[in-house]
Amino acid sequence: MALLRGVWGVLNALGKSGADLCAGCGSRLRYPFSFAYVPKWFSSSLSGYPKKPMTSYVRFSKEQLPIFKAQNPDAKNSELIKKIAKLWRELPDSEKKIYEDAYRADWQVYKEEINRIQEQLTPSQMVSLEKEIMQKRLKKKALIKKRELTMLGKPKRPRSAYNIFIAERFQEARDGTSQVKLKAINENWKNLSNSQKQVYIQLAKDDKIRYYNEMKSWEEQMMEVGREDLIRRSIKYPAKNDPEKF
């Protein structure tokens, strides 16, 4: 029973992500998790693994986002999410109940499907499943978090002066492989004078300001939709004369 409870906890934690990452991928699951062997039965058992049901708010947002995009084609996702969150807060309880009831119904189906899958596994498969999932749990969690933040419109981190230079020159370079291009661009960077590098250093500083301004606005939006877990605990703002090191 202890083992069953442990596996259930892991499966429950994986939820939708476990299905999305494992379903139908077979032995290909070794990439990007090549450090561990994945039994063939593992992917076949999870090929029909149920997706974790959407919460009432997520379901509502998924319905409203295409509508808001059509009405505001030039608006950013983060701006649309803010409008959808406001609409959700103003939604009458009677209308919210429709989405809440749908979530509860889907959750019941999800739990029943989980139980069905558990009953089909042999004790040895349960042990192997627990071992494999525990090895991959942290990596999957990080990947899911990254996808979620992208979907929520989290601003991209600022680039360094060197990265800005590479992006600019890489598009201009046409001959040779990527490795050859990067090597040549790296040599070009080393040969730049301090005054030439200063142009990219200033661009990097501007990008930092862009990032912190966008993050401030984004975190305010996340607070409004009840995602305080995404707010940074300590925020460091760039100094006006913060020299960039290379």
Summary of the structure (lengths in Angstrom):
residues: 246
radius of gyration: 23.8
end to end distance: 55.8
largest distance: 68.8
contacts: 608
relative contact order: 0.10
helix: 73%
strand: 0%
